[in-house]
Amino acid sequence: MAPMIWEKLKSLFTETPPEVGLFKEEWEGLLVANMPLYSRLPGEVRSRLHERIGRFISSTRFEGCNDLELTEEMILTVAAQACMLVLNREGEPYPDLKNIYLYPTTFSSVQKQRDETGVVTEGTVHRLGESWGTGTVVLAWDSVEQGARNISDARNVTFHEFAHQLDHEDGDTDGAPALPSREAYRSWARVFSTNYSEVRELVESGKPSLIDPYGATKPAEFFAVATETFFEKPRQLHRRYPELYAELRGFYGLDPQEWLS
């Protein structure tokens, strides 16, 4: 089935360049209803987000899977959250991204794992989202919607998967996205390594962790989970891991604590 709603939105934004300021009042209403974080943004940040959303929809194909019929609400909710991560990026929001596939709910995929002896096993796993290095993001709509509406649990599948997209832009999904200098990489490596190790120790000892335990599985997941925490629990993250917060604030060019004032 052709993604007619996406094509309609794409044509609107293509015919009227995003910087002109095309953003319907009804779309703002959808974001207010679906994404409480949007209501906290200052006016100038909202305007910037609208521009980013326009570019995002113009350059990224949306397609519904398993008979999911796409709506403007779905496309705008995904696009707005994805663009929160690239509010201060010039040009295309995600230059390497080509497709977004939306499932109605949890979907299954085949996963291969190699153990320490080199034996590869294959099994089916159930997913809320996936990010592929080939320029594709796969999401379960019900999880997208739930993550967008609850902005204080630090669980947001859209933030998570698009953090992986940013991580992969330098060729490796390893917890270190593209940074501007060697000094920046050194600082990032030191801070993330220290905090990753601390969270792993907490999880292994069964102690509570501000950052979701899934972040302790590997550095790439730590970056994605830390991103969720940065946007949804900024004050707690700043208090508990100030250096980690500073690195994320520098990378994203945002300070979400300001939106809570």
N, C-alpha and C positions, 0 to 999 in steps of 0.2 A: 504493500500500500504506500503510495507516494505521501510524503510528509507535507500535506497541503498547508497546514497551519504554519509550519516553519517557513515554507516558501513565501507565504503571504507576508509574514513578519519580515523576512529577509528583503523582500522587494520594497517594503515601506522604508526600511533603514537604508537600503541601497539608493533609492531615489532621492531621499532626503538625508544628506550626510549627517552622521551622529553629532558632529560639533555644532550643527545648526540649532539643536535643542529639541528635536522631535521626541516627545515622550508623553503619551496620552495620560490624562488624569485617571482614566480607568485602570491603566497599568500601575500607576502609583498606588491606587486602592488595593490592587492585588498584592503588591509587595507589603503594604501596611498590614494586610490581613495574614499573609503567609510568612512574613519575615520580620518579626518584632525588632530585630536589630536595625532594620531600615529606618524605623521611626526615630531612632536615637541619633541618627547621623545629622550633622550640621548641614544647612542648606547647600553650601558650596561642595560638600562631599557627595551629597545626593546628586547634584548636577553632574559631577565627574563620573559617578557610578552610572548614570543614565547614558552618558557618552560611551563608556566602556561596554555597557550592555548592547548598545547598537552595533558597535564594531564586532562584538563577540557573535551575535546572532547572524550578522552579515557574512562571517567567515567560517562558521562551524555548522555542519549539517546535523539536524536532530531527526531521530527516527524512533518510533514506538515499536516495541517488540512484544511477542505473545499477545497479539490483538489489542495492545494498549493504543487507544486513540489519543493522540497528542492534543493538548489545548494550549492557549496562550498562557494560562496560569502555570502550567508545567514548565514551559520553555523559559518564561521570565523568572520563575523561582530558581531554576537551575542557573541561568545566566547571571542573575544578580549575585548569588553566592559565589560563583566562580570568579566573578569580576571583583569581588571584595579583595581578593588576594593580589590583584594587579591594578589597583586603583591608580597608582602612581607610575605605571609603565606607559611609555609612549608607543605609538604604532599599534599593531595587532595585539590583543590581550594575550593570546597563546599562539604564537606563529606556527608551531608544529602540530597543533590540534586540528583534526579534520572531521571527526564524527563523535556524536554522543548518542548512545543507545539507551533508551529508557524502558525498563521492564515494570510491570505493575507492582511486583513485590519481589521478594528474595528469588534469585535465579541461581542456576547450577552451572558449574564449569569444571573442566577436567584439570587437575593439578598434578604435576610431576615433582617428585622429591628425590634427591640423591642423598644417601646416608654417608657416614664416614668411610665406609668400605667401598663406596662407589656404586652401590646397588641402587637402581632407579625404580621407584614404585609410582604407580599411577592410581588416582582415585578421584571421585566426584566430591566437590565441596560446594556448600551453599554460600552465596555471596550477597552482600548489600551493595557492593560497588567494586569496580576494578579500574585500574589505569594502565593502559598499554603504552609501551614505548613507541609504537607505530602510529601514535596520534589519535588514539581512541579512548574515550571514557565510557564505562558502562555503569548505570545506576538503577537502583530500585526506587520507583517513585514514592512509595509509601515511606521509605526511609529518608528520602530527600525531604519530603514534606514534614515529617516528624522532627528531623534535625533542624530544619529552618525555624519551626515554631517554638522549639525549646532552646532558648539561647543562653542557658545557664548550666547545662549539664556537660559541656565540653565534648559532646558527641555529635558530630556533624559530618555525615558521609561525603557531602559535596566538598567541603573544605578539605577533607582528608584526601580524596582522590585527586583533586586539583593541585594539592601540595605535591603529590607524586609527579604530576605533569611538570611542575616547575623543577622538581628535583632531577628529572630526566633530561632537561634541556641541554645539559653539558655532556650528555652521552651515557651517563651512569646514574642509576637510581640507587644512591648510596647514602642518602642523608645529608649530602652537601650540594646544594644547588649552585648554579653559576654565580660567582661573586666577582667583584670588580678588581681585586688585587691579591697578590700573594699574602700580604699582611692580613687581609680580610679572611682568607682561607685559614691562616694560622690561628687567628682569633676564634673563628668558627669551630675549627677542629678541637681546640683546647676546651672551649666551653661546652660543646655538645658531647665530647667524650667524657668529661667529668660528670655532667648531669645524667647522661645515659647510664653510666656505671652506677651512679647513686640510685636511680630508679630501678635498675636491675637488682641491686642488692635489696631494696625494699620489697620488691615483688617476690624474690627468692626466699626471703625471710617471712613472707606472709603478712607484712605490715602494709597499712594503707598508703596509697600514693595519690597525690594530686593529679598526676599525669596517668592516663589510663594504662593499666598493665600491658595492654597490647603493644604499647610503645617500647617495651623491654625486649621484644622479640628480635629486632635488628635495627640498625641505625636509620634505615629508610622509614621504617614505621615510627621510630621515635620522632623524626622531623614532622611527619604527617600528624601524629597525635599531639605533638607540642603546638602545632599550628591550630588545631581545634581548640586547645586550651587557651592559647594566646587571644583568640577572638571571642571566646565565650566565658573565660574566667580570667580576664586580664589582671585584675587586682590580686587575686590569689597567686597567680603565676609570678607576678612582679615581687610579691613578698617572699615567696618560697624559693624562687630561682631567679634572682635579679639579673644575673649575667645572661642567662638564657633569654629572658625577656628582652634585654637590650639588643641581643643579636637578632632576634625576630623583628623587633621594632625597626632596626636598621635595614633589614632585608626587605620588609614590606613597606617601609616608609610611612608607617602608621603607628599611632598609639591609642589602642582601643580603650584605655583607661579614661581618656578624655571624653568619650561618648557616654560615660556613666555619671558624669558630674551633673 
